[in-house]
Amino acid sequence: MSKVKEWFEEALTISDPGERSQAMCDLAFDAEQMVRDGSRQEAIELFELLITLDPHDDLMHPAIDAAEKNLIALGYRVLPPLQELMTKLQDRFIHQSEREQLVAVATALVREHGTRAESCGVAAELLARADAIRPLAGKELRFRAEVLRQVQQDAEQNAEAESGEQ
């Protein structure tokens, strides 16, 4: 077993979900440092392990997102076209009513493909369409707030990046 696999397995054994999540985020940070230090293959192995974490576990999202973004930045992963993803997700939820399908596609898009810059923006549009059919409530409202927060954060980061280039 490789060194990074041992680290990953050890972090998985942590019983407290918050501490386990923190350990996974620490591993993502360590992998980023490994890339900078020239240990690219070990870093890629660790990133690959991190993306196998449960995408439905909200505590693991930061580690999964960091791993996916780094694998893309390293050229190790390529994102499929957004339209292709949308078609697959719509087909997956075709059996649901229009409103429920919109919410399910938005949720899956963010949970499974949240590292894409446009994922949250598209999800926000889908949630707005679902809200127009019937107002969102409970978990749906919290999810929309999370998506809108991410859209705002992405916009701010883009504005900072553009101002830094000038």
C-alpha positions in Angstrom: 0.0 0.0 0.0 1.3 3.4 -0.9 2.1 6.1 1.6 -0.8 8.3 0.4 -3.3 5.4 0.5 -2.3 4.7 4.1 -2.9 8.4 5.0 -6.3 8.3 3.3 -7.3 5.0 4.9 -6.2 6.3 8.3 -8.3 9.5 7.9 -11.3 7.3 6.9 -11.1 5.5 10.3 -11.7 8.7 12.2 -15.1 8.2 13.9 -16.1 11.9 14.4 -17.6 13.2 11.1 -16.2 16.7 11.6 -12.7 15.5 12.5 -12.8 13.1 9.5 -13.8 16.0 7.2 -11.0 18.2 8.6 -8.5 15.3 8.0 -9.7 15.0 4.4 -9.3 18.7 3.8 -5.9 18.5 5.3 -5.0 15.7 2.9 -6.2 17.9 0.0 -4.0 20.7 1.2 -1.1 18.2 1.6 -1.6 17.0 -2.0 -1.5 20.6 -3.2 1.8 21.1 -1.4 3.1 17.8 -2.9 2.5 19.2 -6.4 4.4 22.3 -5.5 7.2 20.2 -4.1 7.4 18.0 -7.2 5.6 14.9 -6.0 3.0 15.1 -8.7 2.2 11.4 -9.0 1.6 11.0 -5.3 -0.5 14.1 -5.3 -2.6 12.8 -8.2 -3.1 9.5 -6.4 -4.2 11.3 -3.3 -6.6 13.6 -5.3 -8.0 10.5 -7.0 -8.7 8.9 -3.6 -10.4 12.1 -2.3 -12.8 12.2 -5.2 -14.0 8.7 -4.2 -15.5 10.2 -1.0 -19.3 10.2 -0.7 -20.5 13.3 -2.8 -23.8 13.3 -0.7 -21.8 13.9 2.5 -21.8 17.7 2.8 -18.9 17.6 5.1 -16.7 16.0 2.4 -17.5 18.6 -0.3 -14.6 20.9 0.4 -12.1 18.0 0.1 -13.8 16.5 -3.0 -14.1 19.9 -4.7 -10.4 20.7 -4.0 -9.4 17.4 -5.4 -11.5 17.7 -8.5 -10.3 21.3 -9.2 -6.7 20.2 -8.8 -7.0 17.2 -11.1 -8.5 19.5 -13.7 -5.8 22.1 -13.2 -3.1 19.4 -13.5 -4.7 18.3 -16.8 -5.4 14.9 -15.4 -9.2 15.2 -15.7 -11.3 16.8 -18.4 -14.8 18.0 -17.8 -17.5 16.8 -20.2 -19.6 19.6 -21.9 -22.3 21.1 -19.6 -25.0 20.3 -22.1 -24.0 16.6 -22.1 -24.2 16.6 -18.3 -27.6 18.3 -18.3 -29.0 15.8 -20.8 -27.8 12.9 -18.7 -29.2 14.4 -15.5 -32.6 15.2 -17.1 -32.8 11.6 -18.5 -32.0 10.3 -15.0 -34.9 12.2 -13.4 -37.3 12.0 -16.4 -39.9 10.0 -14.3 -40.5 12.9 -11.9 -42.8 15.9 -12.3 -41.4 19.0 -14.0 -40.8 20.8 -10.7 -39.3 17.8 -9.0 -37.1 17.2 -12.0 -35.8 20.8 -11.9 -34.9 20.5 -8.2 -33.4 17.0 -8.7 -31.3 18.1 -11.7 -30.1 21.3 -9.8 -29.2 19.3 -6.8 -27.3 16.6 -8.7 -25.6 19.3 -10.8 -24.2 21.0 -7.7 -23.5 17.8 -5.6 -21.9 15.8 -8.5 -20.4 18.6 -10.7 -20.1 21.6 -8.3 -16.5 22.2 -9.4 -17.6 23.6 -12.7 -17.8 27.3 -12.7 -21.2 27.4 -14.3 -22.8 24.6 -12.3 -24.2 26.8 -9.5 -25.4 29.4 -12.0 -27.3 26.9 -14.0 -28.6 25.3 -10.7 -29.8 28.7 -9.6 -31.8 29.1 -12.8 -33.3 25.6 -12.5 -34.3 26.4 -8.9 -35.9 29.7 -10.0 -38.0 27.8 -12.6 -39.0 25.3 -10.0 -39.9 28.1 -7.6 -42.1 29.7 -10.3 -44.1 26.4 -10.6 -44.5 26.0 -6.8 -42.6 27.9 -4.1 -39.6 26.2 -2.7 -39.8 25.2 1.0 -37.6 23.7 3.7 -34.5 21.9 2.5 -35.1 23.3 -1.0 -34.9 26.9 0.3 -31.7 26.1 2.2 -30.2 24.5 -0.9 -31.1 27.6 -3.0 -29.5 29.8 -0.4 -26.4 27.7 -0.6 -26.3 27.8 -4.4 -26.9 31.6 -4.5 -24.1 32.1 -1.9 -21.8 30.1 -4.2 -22.9 32.1 -7.2 -22.1 35.3 -5.4 -18.8 34.0 -4.1 -17.8 33.0 -7.7 -18.8 36.4 -9.0 -16.7 38.1 -6.4 -13.7 35.8 -7.2 -14.1 36.5 -10.9 -14.2 40.3 -10.2 -11.1 40.1 -8.1 -9.3 38.0 -10.8 -10.2 40.5 -13.5 -9.2 43.5 -11.4 -5.9 41.8 -10.6 -5.2 41.3 -14.4 -5.6 45.0 -15.1 
